[in-house]
Amino acid sequence: MAPRLSIHPPLLNTACPWATTPDHLESLLKCPSTGAITTRTSLIQGFAHDDAVHQYALFDPVSNTAHQGTPSPSPAPVGSINSFGYSPLPLDTYLAALQHLSAALPNVCKPAIISVAGPPPSVAACYASIMAASPRITFPLAMEINLSCPNIPGRPPPAYDPASLTAYLSALPQEPLIPVGVKTPPYTYSAQFTSLADALEPYASRISFVTATNTLGSCVVSHADGQDALPGGTGGMAGVAIHPLSVGNVRALTRLLSERGLDGVDVIGAGGVHDGASYRRMRSAGAKAVGLATALASRGVGVFEDIERLLDSEW
């Protein structure tokens, strides 16, 4: 059986632009209400980020109108849309940062989930790099394979294609020494869930968790004047607007994995979590832990403590 993640409290950030820098990671590690952290998705060589192309906007999910500038932190629920790719920082930068932070924060022992992407051979190389660095990092490590970014031209999310997904799973070690998981896109009909379970079943000893869901691609949000919020018009949507779909994905995946005897594969629920009620919905749907990103963008690291306060620490 693959090694299991242990996250308590069961609340963490997901891979996102607000987990890019070492300072971001330090703040997340120091937050008393996070049980783990996730790095922004990185590649072996880094991603060619372009500020003119790769942007994000927060928006009112009722009016579908983008906020102007950077709004002040507010508990009001928001949506987000982005055209980001992956982190401009290569994997080795994250490993070095985690080594430094583990030495600087000796009393912190939260799992650090390192999110990676790339072709299957590159992902296998990412695993090897993480394992090589692990003796120098005191945080428990895990690797998440991001198979669901909708913003990479000419490269549709591999988790939508069973053959592509199988290629990634087959490239993993048969008995990984750290938890390895996959991040999935939002699925919208039953055959997609079945295809995922079909792909995972032969590789159950290699996979510890599924993070569901990433953003929903091909979405459009406008400013009040009608201009597109993103340079290219479309992007991946997240935040409260995607919450019902993400909760549905978590419920469907949890039930299907159980039916297939894959109870050892945990589900991290993500999508529109911003308060105690949205956290509870994810947990009720079957999520072992709950992640968020848009609320981190709009409210900062304090959102985790806000959620714990609303829950009265009853996780």
C-alpha positions in Angstrom: 0.0 0.0 0.0 1.2 3.5 -0.8 2.2 5.7 2.2 -0.6 7.8 3.6 -0.7 11.6 4.1 -1.2 12.7 7.6 -2.6 16.3 7.8 -3.9 17.9 11.0 -5.6 20.2 11.1 -7.0 18.9 7.8 -6.7 22.4 6.2 -4.1 23.5 3.7 -3.4 25.7 0.7 -3.5 24.2 -2.8 -0.9 24.8 -5.5 -1.3 28.4 -6.5 0.5 31.6 -7.3 0.2 32.6 -3.6 2.6 29.7 -2.7 5.3 30.7 -5.2 8.1 32.3 -3.1 10.0 31.1 0.0 8.3 34.0 1.9 4.9 32.6 0.9 5.8 29.2 2.1 7.2 30.5 5.3 4.0 32.3 6.1 1.9 29.2 5.4 4.2 27.0 7.5 4.0 29.5 10.4 0.2 29.7 10.3 -1.1 27.7 13.3 -4.3 26.7 11.4 -2.6 24.9 8.4 -1.9 21.2 8.8 0.2 21.1 5.6 1.4 23.3 2.8 1.5 22.9 -1.0 4.0 24.6 -3.2 3.1 26.2 -6.5 3.4 23.7 -9.3 6.9 23.6 -10.7 8.8 22.1 -13.5 12.4 20.7 -13.6 13.5 23.8 -15.5 10.9 26.3 -14.5 8.1 27.8 -16.6 8.4 30.7 -19.0 6.2 33.1 -17.1 5.1 36.3 -18.9 3.4 39.0 -16.8 1.7 40.4 -19.9 0.0 37.0 -20.5 -0.2 35.2 -17.2 -2.6 37.1 -14.9 -5.5 36.7 -12.6 -8.6 38.6 -11.4 -11.0 38.3 -8.6 -14.6 38.8 -9.4 -18.1 39.1 -7.9 -19.7 35.7 -8.5 -23.2 37.2 -8.7 -22.5 40.0 -11.2 -19.6 38.3 -13.0 -17.8 41.6 -12.7 -14.0 41.7 -12.1 -12.7 43.7 -9.1 -10.6 46.7 -10.0 -7.1 46.5 -8.6 -6.3 44.5 -5.5 -9.3 44.7 -3.1 -8.9 45.0 0.6 -9.2 41.7 2.5 -12.8 40.9 3.1 -14.8 37.8 4.2 -17.1 38.3 1.2 -16.9 35.2 -1.0 -15.3 35.8 -4.4 -14.5 34.0 -7.6 -11.2 34.0 -9.4 -10.1 33.6 -13.0 -6.5 33.1 -14.1 -4.4 32.5 -17.2 -1.4 31.3 -15.2 0.8 28.4 -16.2 3.3 27.0 -13.7 5.8 28.5 -11.4 8.7 30.4 -12.9 10.9 28.9 -10.2 12.3 25.4 -10.9 11.8 22.4 -8.7 15.3 22.7 -7.2 14.5 26.2 -5.9 11.6 24.8 -3.9 13.7 22.0 -2.5 16.4 24.4 -1.4 13.7 26.7 0.1 12.2 23.8 2.1 15.7 22.8 3.3 16.3 26.3 4.5 12.9 26.6 6.1 13.0 23.3 7.8 16.3 24.4 9.5 14.9 27.8 10.4 11.6 26.3 11.8 12.7 23.3 13.7 9.5 23.1 15.7 7.3 22.9 12.6 6.7 19.4 11.2 3.9 19.9 8.7 3.9 17.9 5.5 5.1 19.8 2.5 3.4 18.7 -0.7 5.6 19.5 -3.7 3.4 20.1 -6.8 5.1 19.2 -10.1 4.2 18.9 -13.7 5.8 18.0 -17.1 5.9 15.0 -19.3 5.9 11.5 -17.6 9.8 11.2 -17.7 10.2 14.6 -16.2 7.7 13.8 -13.4 9.7 10.6 -12.7 12.8 12.8 -12.5 11.0 15.2 -10.1 10.3 12.2 -7.8 14.0 11.3 -7.9 15.0 14.9 -7.1 12.6 15.1 -4.2 13.9 11.8 -2.8 17.5 12.9 -3.2 16.7 16.1 -1.2 14.6 14.5 1.5 17.4 13.6 3.9 18.1 17.4 4.2 14.5 18.4 4.8 12.8 17.6 8.1 9.3 18.3 6.9 7.4 15.1 5.8 7.4 15.4 2.0 4.8 14.4 -0.6 4.6 14.9 -4.4 1.5 16.0 -6.2 1.4 15.6 -10.0 -0.7 18.5 -11.5 -2.5 16.9 -14.4 -5.2 19.5 -14.7 -3.9 23.0 -15.6 -6.3 24.3 -18.4 -4.0 27.1 -19.5 -1.2 25.4 -21.3 -1.6 25.9 -25.1 -1.5 22.7 -27.1 -1.4 20.6 -23.9 -4.9 19.7 -22.6 -5.1 18.5 -19.0 -3.8 14.9 -19.0 -6.3 13.8 -16.4 -9.1 14.2 -19.0 -7.5 11.5 -21.2 -7.2 8.0 -19.7 -4.2 7.0 -21.9 -2.3 10.1 -20.8 -3.1 9.5 -17.2 -2.0 5.9 -17.4 1.4 7.1 -18.9 2.0 9.2 -15.8 1.0 6.5 -13.4 3.1 3.9 -15.1 6.2 6.2 -14.8 6.0 6.2 -11.0 7.9 3.9 -8.8 6.0 0.7 -7.9 6.5 1.3 -4.2 7.0 5.1 -3.6 8.7 6.0 -0.3 6.6 9.2 0.1 2.9 9.9 -0.6 2.3 10.7 -4.3 -1.0 12.1 -5.6 -2.6 13.6 -8.7 -4.5 16.8 -9.0 -7.6 16.4 -11.2 -9.6 18.9 -13.2 -13.4 19.3 -12.7 -15.2 16.3 -14.1 -18.8 16.9 -15.3 -20.2 13.5 -16.2 -20.0 10.0 -14.8 -17.8 8.4 -17.5 -15.0 10.8 -16.6 -15.0 9.6 -13.0 -15.1 6.0 -14.1 -12.2 6.5 -16.5 -10.1 8.0 -13.6 -10.9 5.0 -11.3 -10.1 2.6 -14.1 -6.7 4.2 -14.6 -6.0 4.4 -10.9 -7.0 0.8 -10.0 -4.0 -1.0 -11.5 -1.6 1.5 -9.8 -3.2 1.7 -6.4 0.1 0.9 -4.7 1.6 4.0 -6.3 -1.0 6.6 -5.5 -1.9 8.0 -2.0 -4.2 10.9 -2.8 -6.2 12.8 -5.3 -6.7 16.6 -5.1 -10.0 17.6 -6.5 -10.4 20.0 -8.2 -8.3 22.4 -10.2 -9.8 25.3 -12.1 -12.5 25.0 -14.8 -11.0 26.2 -18.1 -12.5 28.4 -20.9 -14.2 30.8 -18.6 -14.7 34.5 -19.3 -15.1 37.4 -16.8 -15.4 41.1 -17.6 -14.8 44.4 -16.0 -17.7 46.8 -15.5 -16.9 48.4 -18.8 -17.2 45.2 -20.7 -13.5 44.6 -21.2 -12.1 41.1 -20.6 -10.5 40.7 -17.2 -7.7 38.6 -18.7 -5.4 39.5 -21.7 -6.5 36.5 -23.7 -10.1 36.6 -22.7 -10.4 33.1 -21.2 -8.9 31.4 -18.2 -9.5 28.9 -15.4 -12.2 29.7 -12.9 -12.0 29.0 -9.2 -13.4 30.3 -6.0 -17.0 30.2 -4.8 -18.3 29.9 -8.4 -16.8 26.4 -8.8 -17.7 25.2 -5.3 -20.8 23.1 -6.0 -19.0 21.3 -8.9 -15.9 20.7 -6.7 -18.0 19.3 -3.8 -19.8 17.1 -6.3 -16.4 15.8 -7.6 -15.2 15.0 -4.1 -18.4 13.1 -3.3 -18.3 11.1 -6.6 -14.6 10.3 -6.3 -14.8 9.3 -2.7 -17.7 6.9 -3.4 -16.2 5.5 -6.5 -12.8 4.9 -4.9 -14.5 3.1 -2.1 -16.5 0.9 -4.4 -13.3 -0.1 -6.2 -11.6 -1.0 -3.0 -9.3 2.0 -3.2 -10.0 3.3 0.3 -6.3 3.9 0.7 -6.5 6.7 -1.8 -7.5 9.9 0.1 -9.2 12.9 -1.5 -8.2 16.4 -0.8 -11.2 18.6 -1.5 -10.6 22.0 -3.1 -12.7 24.6 -4.9 -14.4 27.6 -3.4 -13.6 26.9 0.3 -13.7 30.2 2.2 -15.5 29.7 5.5 -16.6 27.1 8.0 -19.7 26.0 6.0 -17.8 25.4 2.8 -15.1 23.5 4.7 -17.8 21.3 6.3 -19.4 20.6 2.9 -16.1 19.3 1.6 -15.6 17.1 4.7 -19.2 15.8 4.5 -18.6 14.9 0.8 -15.7 12.7 1.9 -12.6 14.9 1.8 -9.9 13.8 4.2 -8.4 17.3 4.1 -9.5 20.6 2.6 -7.5 23.0 0.4 -8.1 26.5 -0.8 -6.4 29.1 -3.0 -8.8 31.9 -4.1 -9.6 32.8 -0.4 -5.8 32.9 0.2 -5.5 35.4 -2.6 -8.3 37.6 -1.4 -7.8 37.4 2.4 -4.2 36.3 3.0 -2.9 33.6 5.3 -5.4 34.8 8.0 -8.2 33.0 6.2 -7.0 29.7 7.7 -7.3 31.0 11.2 -10.7 32.6 10.3 -12.0 29.1 9.2 -10.7 27.5 12.4 -12.4 30.1 14.5 -15.7 29.5 12.7 -15.3 25.8 13.3 -14.5 26.3 17.0 -11.5 24.0 16.2 -13.9 21.1 15.6 -12.3 19.7 12.5 
